Amino acid sequence: MLLIGTSWANDWISIDSVEFSMGCDPSKKSNCSQDELPLHKTKLRAYDVQRTEVTQAEWLACVEAGVCVVTPYHWDPEKLGNWPVTGMNRLEAEAYCTWVGGRLPTEAEWELAARGPDGRSNPWGDGDATCELARLRGCGELLGPVASFPKGASPYGVMDMVGNAWEFVSDFYRSDYYSQSPGENPTGPTNSNLISLRSPNSFDLQLPSASTRIAAPQMVRASVLGLRCVRETQP
């Protein structure tokens, strides 16, 4: 089992049990996608979330432990150790999270960590994404060192929840799921061949927001797709 206190390990941020508004708020965002609607109340139990996306240095430790495999994109942990690791499939992402004592977040857990409980549209508030707040398409390299945009931190201090790498979550995807989602601790639909991805850096030339979600094949790999983990709150 990984010792979280090691020098390269990701910080864990505790998030208390709370009810929040999940999805897109049409009064704040004029171009809500149908799969972000309706805006709905969701209550979550307490959990811990990693402050940053999993880095190449962190993934390297998992590779050296014989649990993870080298990923096919951008792999250079000596030079890019503080960049998000990308290119794993979801099973490999799940294996990493298990190794650090956690799991992939649900969409609801991911979105609360990104937005906080106050109804904001983005980690930094209701304003649009800019190159000063997030690493976005059109702002230079699509990937770069984690936590490079402190002004874009979420209310909990979680970094890069918009921009940098897209991220796996544990939910399968259905475009109409929000109209059927339970009010407490939703875990996504069970009858889908697609999975959800979060942490947008661009989407159909629209400015991304923390409610943006897209669908992907279950075994997708991509050069801009990474992960962060959650775990049950520690006593």
C-alpha positions as CSV (number, residue, x, y, z in Angstrom):
1,M,0.0,0.0,0.0
2,L,1.3,3.5,-0.9
3,L,2.3,5.7,2.0
4,I,0.5,9.0,1.3
5,G,3.1,10.9,3.2
6,T,5.9,10.3,0.7
7,S,7.4,13.4,-0.8
8,W,5.9,13.0,-4.3
9,A,2.4,12.0,-3.2
10,N,-0.7,14.0,-3.9
11,D,-2.4,15.9,-1.1
12,W,-5.9,14.8,0.0
13,I,-8.5,17.5,0.7
14,S,-11.5,16.6,2.9
15,I,-15.0,17.6,1.7
16,D,-17.8,17.5,4.2
17,S,-21.2,16.0,3.6
18,V,-23.3,18.7,1.9
19,E,-26.2,19.3,-0.5
20,F,-25.3,21.2,-3.7
21,S,-26.8,22.1,-7.1
22,M,-25.5,19.8,-9.8
23,G,-25.7,20.5,-13.5
24,C,-25.9,23.6,-15.6
25,D,-27.8,26.7,-14.3
26,P,-29.5,28.3,-17.4
27,S,-29.6,31.7,-15.5
28,K,-25.8,31.7,-15.5
29,K,-24.9,29.9,-18.7
30,S,-26.8,30.5,-21.9
31,N,-25.5,27.5,-23.7
32,C,-26.3,24.6,-21.3
33,S,-26.1,21.2,-23.1
34,Q,-29.0,18.9,-22.7
35,D,-26.9,16.4,-20.8
36,E,-26.1,19.0,-18.1
37,L,-29.8,19.5,-17.4
38,P,-31.8,19.8,-15.3
39,L,-30.1,21.6,-12.6
40,H,-30.8,19.5,-9.5
41,K,-30.1,19.1,-5.8
42,T,-27.7,16.4,-4.8
43,K,-26.5,15.4,-1.4
44,L,-23.2,13.6,-0.9
45,R,-21.6,11.9,2.0
46,A,-18.1,13.2,3.1
47,Y,-15.1,12.1,1.1
48,D,-11.5,13.1,0.4
49,V,-10.2,14.2,-3.1
50,Q,-6.7,14.6,-4.4
51,R,-5.7,18.2,-4.8
52,T,-4.2,17.8,-8.2
53,E,-4.4,15.4,-11.2
54,V,-2.2,12.4,-10.8
55,T,1.3,13.3,-12.1
56,Q,3.8,11.3,-14.1
57,A,6.0,11.1,-11.0
58,E,3.2,9.6,-9.0
59,W,2.4,7.1,-11.8
60,L,6.1,6.2,-12.1
61,A,6.0,5.0,-8.4
62,C,3.1,2.8,-9.3
63,V,4.9,1.4,-12.3
64,E,8.0,0.7,-10.2
65,A,5.7,-1.1,-7.7
66,G,4.5,-3.4,-10.5
67,V,0.9,-2.2,-10.4
68,C,0.8,0.3,-13.2
69,V,2.1,0.2,-16.8
70,V,3.9,2.9,-18.7
71,T,1.4,5.0,-20.6
72,P,1.7,5.6,-24.4
73,Y,1.5,9.4,-24.5
74,H,4.0,12.1,-23.3
75,W,5.7,9.6,-21.0
76,D,8.9,11.3,-19.6
77,P,8.7,11.3,-15.8
78,E,12.3,12.6,-15.5
79,K,11.5,15.8,-17.4
80,L,7.7,16.0,-17.0
81,G,7.3,14.6,-13.5
82,N,4.8,17.3,-12.4
83,W,2.7,17.0,-15.5
84,P,-0.6,15.0,-15.4
85,V,-0.1,11.5,-16.5
86,T,-2.3,10.6,-19.5
87,G,-3.1,7.7,-21.8
88,M,-4.3,5.0,-19.4
89,N,-7.6,3.3,-19.9
90,R,-10.2,3.4,-17.1
91,L,-9.3,0.0,-15.7
92,E,-5.7,1.1,-15.4
93,A,-6.9,4.4,-13.7
94,E,-9.0,2.4,-11.3
95,A,-6.0,0.2,-10.5
96,Y,-3.9,3.2,-9.6
97,C,-6.6,4.7,-7.4
98,T,-7.0,1.3,-5.6
99,W,-3.2,1.3,-5.1
100,V,-3.3,4.6,-3.3
101,G,-6.2,3.5,-1.1
102,G,-9.0,5.2,-3.1
103,R,-11.2,5.0,-6.2
104,L,-12.3,7.1,-9.1
105,P,-14.8,9.8,-8.1
106,T,-18.4,9.7,-9.1
107,E,-19.5,12.5,-11.4
108,A,-21.3,14.1,-8.4
109,E,-18.2,13.9,-6.2
110,W,-16.1,15.4,-9.0
111,E,-18.5,18.2,-9.6
112,L,-18.8,19.2,-5.9
113,A,-15.0,19.3,-5.6
114,A,-14.9,21.5,-8.7
115,R,-17.7,23.9,-7.8
116,G,-18.3,23.9,-4.1
117,P,-21.8,24.1,-2.5
118,D,-22.6,27.8,-3.4
119,G,-24.0,27.3,-6.9
120,R,-21.1,28.8,-8.9
121,S,-20.6,27.7,-12.5
122,N,-16.8,27.3,-12.3
123,P,-14.2,26.7,-9.7
124,W,-13.3,30.4,-9.5
125,G,-16.9,31.7,-9.7
126,D,-19.5,32.4,-12.4
127,G,-17.1,34.1,-14.9
128,D,-16.0,32.4,-18.1
129,A,-12.8,30.4,-18.4
130,T,-9.7,32.5,-19.4
131,C,-6.1,31.8,-20.0
132,E,-5.3,33.3,-16.6
133,L,-7.5,30.8,-14.8
134,A,-7.0,27.5,-16.6
135,R,-4.9,25.7,-19.2
136,L,-7.2,25.7,-22.2
137,R,-7.1,25.1,-25.9
138,G,-5.9,28.3,-27.5
139,C,-3.8,29.2,-24.5
140,G,-0.6,27.4,-25.5
141,E,0.2,23.8,-24.7
142,L,-2.9,21.7,-23.8
143,L,-1.0,20.0,-21.0
144,G,1.5,21.4,-18.5
145,P,2.5,21.2,-14.8
146,V,-0.4,20.7,-12.4
147,A,-1.5,23.5,-10.1
148,S,-0.1,26.2,-12.3
149,F,-3.2,28.3,-12.1
150,P,-3.8,29.2,-8.4
151,K,-6.5,31.8,-9.4
152,G,-8.5,28.9,-10.9
153,A,-8.6,26.8,-7.7
154,S,-12.0,25.5,-6.5
155,P,-13.5,26.7,-3.2
156,Y,-11.9,23.6,-1.6
157,G,-8.5,24.4,-3.1
158,V,-8.7,21.6,-5.7
159,M,-6.7,22.5,-8.8
160,D,-7.2,22.1,-12.6
161,M,-10.9,21.1,-12.4
162,V,-11.3,23.0,-15.6
163,G,-8.4,22.8,-18.0
164,N,-5.2,20.7,-18.3
165,A,-6.1,17.0,-18.6
166,W,-9.6,15.6,-19.0
167,E,-10.3,13.2,-16.1
168,F,-12.0,9.8,-15.7
169,V,-14.9,9.4,-13.3
170,S,-16.5,6.2,-12.2
171,D,-20.0,6.8,-13.8
172,F,-21.3,5.4,-17.0
173,Y,-22.9,8.0,-19.2
174,R,-26.4,8.7,-20.3
175,S,-27.5,12.0,-21.7
176,D,-30.8,11.9,-19.7
177,Y,-29.4,10.7,-16.4
178,Y,-29.8,14.0,-14.5
179,S,-33.6,13.8,-14.9
180,Q,-33.5,10.4,-13.1
181,S,-30.6,10.8,-10.7
182,P,-31.3,10.0,-7.1
183,G,-31.1,12.8,-4.6
184,E,-28.3,11.3,-2.5
185,N,-24.9,9.8,-3.5
186,P,-25.7,9.1,-7.2
187,T,-23.4,6.7,-8.9
188,G,-24.6,7.0,-12.5
189,P,-26.6,4.8,-14.8
190,T,-26.1,1.0,-15.1
191,N,-27.4,0.5,-18.6
192,S,-24.9,2.3,-20.9
193,N,-22.0,1.4,-23.1
194,L,-20.4,4.8,-22.6
195,I,-18.5,6.4,-19.7
196,S,-18.4,10.0,-18.6
197,L,-15.3,12.3,-18.7
198,R,-14.9,15.5,-16.8
199,S,-12.4,18.5,-16.4
200,P,-12.9,20.1,-19.8
201,N,-10.2,22.1,-21.6
202,S,-12.4,22.7,-24.7
203,F,-15.6,21.4,-26.1
204,D,-17.0,22.1,-29.6
205,L,-15.3,25.5,-29.6
206,Q,-17.5,26.6,-26.6
207,L,-15.9,27.9,-23.4
208,P,-15.9,24.9,-20.9
209,S,-17.4,25.0,-17.5
210,A,-17.4,22.7,-14.4
211,S,-20.7,21.2,-15.4
212,T,-19.4,20.1,-18.9
213,R,-19.5,16.4,-19.4
214,I,-18.8,14.2,-22.4
215,A,-19.3,10.6,-23.3
216,A,-16.5,8.2,-24.4
217,P,-16.1,4.5,-25.2
218,Q,-15.4,2.4,-22.1
219,M,-11.8,1.5,-23.0
220,V,-10.9,5.0,-24.4
221,R,-7.3,6.2,-24.2
222,A,-6.3,9.7,-25.1
223,S,-3.2,11.9,-24.9
224,V,-5.1,14.5,-22.9
225,L,-7.0,12.1,-20.6
226,G,-5.8,11.5,-17.0
227,L,-7.2,11.1,-13.6
228,R,-7.5,12.0,-9.9
229,C,-8.7,9.8,-7.1
230,V,-11.1,10.1,-4.1
231,R,-11.2,8.0,-1.0
232,E,-13.5,7.6,2.0
233,T,-12.9,10.3,4.6
234,Q,-10.2,9.3,7.0
235,P,-10.9,9.3,10.7
